[in-house]
Amino acid sequence: MRPLMLQGHERSITQIKFNREGDLLFSSSKDQKPNVWYSLNGERLGTYDGHQGAVWCLDVDWTTSKLISGAGDMTTKIWDVEQGTVIASIPAKSSVRTCNFSYSGNQAAYSTDKAMGQNCELFIIDVRTADSSIAEQNPILRIPMVPSKITSMLWGPLDETIITGHDNGQISIWDIRKGGREINSVNDHTAGINDMQMNKDGTMFVTASKDTSAKLFDSESLMCLKTYKTERPVNSASISPIMDHVVLGGGQDAMEVTTTSTKAGKFDSRFFHLIYEEEFARLKGHFGPINSLAFHPDGKSYASGGEDGFVRVQTFDSTYFENIFE
């Protein structure tokens, strides 16, 4: 199948997410407007206008009724997905780097950057009755992150824990029932963690790191199970919901891009076998590093968002599903 090219952003993509059913694809970029698309034909449904800075992160809840986004204008905004209106805008002291709804959709977490004399902090808010008054309310929990800033974040199983990936390669797990106590932390990566994504049932997650590798971790014990090695920084990694496959995307830093031709193959999506850690396929496409990857919830296609401002949705051919590892 030819990939769908979704053109709607003027600047580089920062994050893409499918909703739970997979009929909609949400994308955020540095051009201040998150977009929503039909994943089937690539038609754009609309934009969410209101941010004044680069949008770094976004997430949609399981009912596809609320969208949360965090931006460089030092706000987290909660949107009505259908209407495209802002339900609540929560000010922060520095730019908001990560944001996620919990699985139940009752709570959301977001983290701020270490900048302008502010420490990095992780906030947890109740979004069940979100309206404009949430901006004045105190968060349920506020955890200061002293050693290193958070660059990626996930909710653990049952909404009881939060897993954070840090700038120095550390991964920590926090118990939010016990007031944000750190339960465990590991230092398997040697450089910053750009992205973390759960597998379908939440038992494992994959990390993408600047140290040129992606790793698979157990989400309870944080034990490193597998390592997928590449030659350049990995910006994003995603686990297939139906096959034992991991897709990695990366490239070099944006400032070095002009010195590389597309033919060098640095901007490919690379498919690894989840268990055997072997690379078995590459897909070309982007004219710059891939910043975000996401598998469709049915596992039959995947989407990638790049530094070139395009989102590409690639449907797999039948040979992909017949490929058996010997």
N, C-alpha and C positions, 0 to 999 in steps of 0.2 A: 504493500500500500504506500502511496505517496503520503508524506507527512502533511499535517495541516500547519500552515504558518499563521500564527495569530499576531497580527500587527496592530498595536493599539497604544503601545508605550513609546515615549520619545526618548527615554533613557534606560539604563540597564535594569534588568529584572533582579529583584532581591529575593523574592520567595514566591513559590507557586504551591497551591493546595487544591486537591479535589475535595468535594463534599463527600458525605458518607455513601450516598448512592452512586456517586461518580458522574451524575449528569451535568454538574457544573464544575468549572475550573476557575479558581480565584488566583489573581496574580497581583503582586505589588512591585513597584519599581521606584527608582529615584525621582520620578517625575511627579510625585505628590498625589497621584490618583490611582488607587487600587481598581482593578477591572474584574468583571465576572463574564465568563464565556460559556457557551454551550460546548461541552467537550466532544459531542458527536460530530458537529459540522464546523466548529470553530467560529460560529457567529457570536459577536459581542452583544451581551445583554445590556450592559451598562457600566457606568463608572461610579465611584463613591468619592464625591468631591467635598473637600473640607480641610484636608491637611495643608500645612504651609511649608512642609519640608519633605525630604526623601523618606519614603515609607520603607522601613527596614523589615517589618514582619507582619504576618497576618494569620488568622486562623478562623475557621468557621465551626459552629457547634453542630452537634449530631442531628439536630432537627432542621438545619439550614435556615434558621430564623435569625440568628445573630452572627455578626462578623466582628472580630476585634482586630485592630491594627495599631501598630506602634511606629512612631516616626521621629525624624530629627527635629521636628518643631516642638519637642518636649511634651507631647501629649500621647495618651492612649485613647483611641476612640472606639466606641461600641456602636455598630451600625445595625439598622434594620435591613436585612438582606434584600427583601422584596421591594421595599420603598426606596432604598438608597439614602435614607435619612440618618442623621446622627442621633442615636438614642442618648449617648452620654459621652462627654469629653473629659478625661481625667488628666489634670496637669501633673507633670513630673519635674524634677530638678535638673535633669539632663536628658539626652535623647534616649528613646525607648528602643532597646535592641531586640528583645524577644517577647513574644506574647503567645499564650495558648489557653484555650478552654480546657477544663477538665472533661473527662469522658462523659460525665453526667450532664455537663453543661450548666451546672449550678454555680461553679466557681470559675474564675479565670486568674491566671498568673501573668505577670509581666516583669521584666527586669530593665533597669536603667544603666546607662554607661557610667564608667568612672571618668568624669570630665568636669572641668570648670570648678575644681575644688570639691566636687561631690563624689562620695564613694558609690560604688556599684551596689544596688539594692534589689532585692527580689520582693515583689508585692503580691499578695493574694487578695482578691476582691470577690464579693458575692454579687453575681450578675442576675440572680433570679428575678429581682424586682428592679432591674437597672432603669434609671431615668436620670434626668439632669442633676438630681440631688446627690448622685453618687460621687460627684467631683468634690463635694465638701466633706463627705464621710471619711472616716479613717478606714484604711484597709483592714481586713481580718487579721492579716499577719504581715510583718515587715521584717525581712531577714537581711542584715547588712553582709555584704560579701567583701571581706577585707583583703585577702591575699591577691586575688586576681579577678578580673571582671568576667561576667557571664557572656558567652558568645552564642550559646544555644541551650535550649531548655525543653524538657518533656515532663508531662505528668506521668507518674508511675501508675501501676494497676490499682484499681479501686479508689482512686483519687486520694490516697492517703499519703503519698510521697511525691516529691518532685526531684527529678534528676537534672542536674545542671552540668554543662560542659564549659570549661573556662579557657581563658586566653593563654594560660601556661600549660595546657594539655591535661589538666586535672579534671576528673569527673567525680561529682559528689552526689549523694542521695540524701534528701532532707525529709524528716518526718514532720508533717505539718499538723498532726494531731497533738504532738508534744511541743508545740510552740516553735517549730522550725529548728529542731535539733539535728545536727549532722549525724547520720547513722554510719555512713561509710564513705570513703573516697579512695580513688585509685589514680595512679599516674602512669598509665600505660603509654599514652601519647607524649611526644616530646615537644610538640608545638600546639598552637591554638586549635580548638575544635570548632569547625565552621558550621557543622550541621549534625543533628541526631534525628533518627527516625525509627519508630517502633515497627516491629513486624505486626502481622494481622492480629494475633491474640495477645500482644503485649508482654510476651515472655522474654523477648530479646530485643535489643535495639542496635542499630548500626551507627557508627560515628564516622564523620569525614574530617580529616585533619590537615593542617598545613604541613605536617611532617611527611607528606606524600603517601600516607597510608589511610585505609579505612579499616575499622575493627568492629567485630561483632561482640557484644557484651550480653551477659545475663542481666535482666533488669532487676532482679532481687539482690544477687550477691555481687554484682559488678565484676564478675569474673570474665576475663577476656577469653573468648572461645575461638575466634578466627581472626586472621589478619589478611587484608587484601592489599598487596604492595603495588604501587605505581612509581613513575619517575618524577611526578610533579605534584604540587599541592592539590588535594582533593577538596572541592568546595561543597559537594553534596553527595549523598548516598541514599539509596532507597531499596527496600526489600520487597520482592515480588510476593503478592498474597497467595499465588497458586503454585509457583514453581520455586525450586531451591536456587533462586538467582538473586544477585545483588547488582544494581547498576550504579556506577560511579561517574561523576562528572567533575571536571576541574579545568586545569590549564594553568598558566602562570599568572602572576599578578597583573592587574589591568594595566599598570604603567609599562609593562614590558611587551604588551601585545603587538605593538606596531612593528616589532622586529621579527615577527614570526609569520610564516605563510600558513594558510589553512592546510596546505598539503602535508605539513609536518605532522599532522595528526594529533596535535595537542588538544584540540577542542572536541574530541570525540566523546560520545557516551561509551563507557566500557562496561561490558557485562562479565561478571565473575560468577563462578559456581559457589553457592553459599557454603557448601561443605568442603569441597575439594580445593577451594581458594584459587582455582585456575581461571584465567581469562579465556573466554570462548568466543566473544564477538565484540565488534566495535561499530558504532554508527556515527557517520559524519553529519554535518549539518550547520552548526553554528559558526559564526565568523569571529568568535571571541570566546573566552572561558565560559563554561556553564556554571551558573551561580546556584541553580536550584533544580532538583529533580523530584518527580513524584510518579509512582505507579498508580494507574487507575485501579479502583477497588476491585474490579473484576479480573485484573491481571492480564487483560488482553491488549492493553496499550500503555504507553507511558508518556509523560510530558517533561520537557526540559525548558528552562528559562535561562537566557544567556546575557552576557555583558553587551551583546549587540541589540538588546531591546526586543528580541523576538521570543515568543513562546512557540515551541514546536510540539505537536501532539503526533506521536508515531504509533500506528497500529501494527501489531506483529503479524507476520505471515504465518500460514499454517505450519511451515517447516520449523518455526521456533518452538512449537509445542511438541513436535515429534522428535526433537533432538534429545536423544538419550545418551547419558554419559556412560562410557564403558569403563 
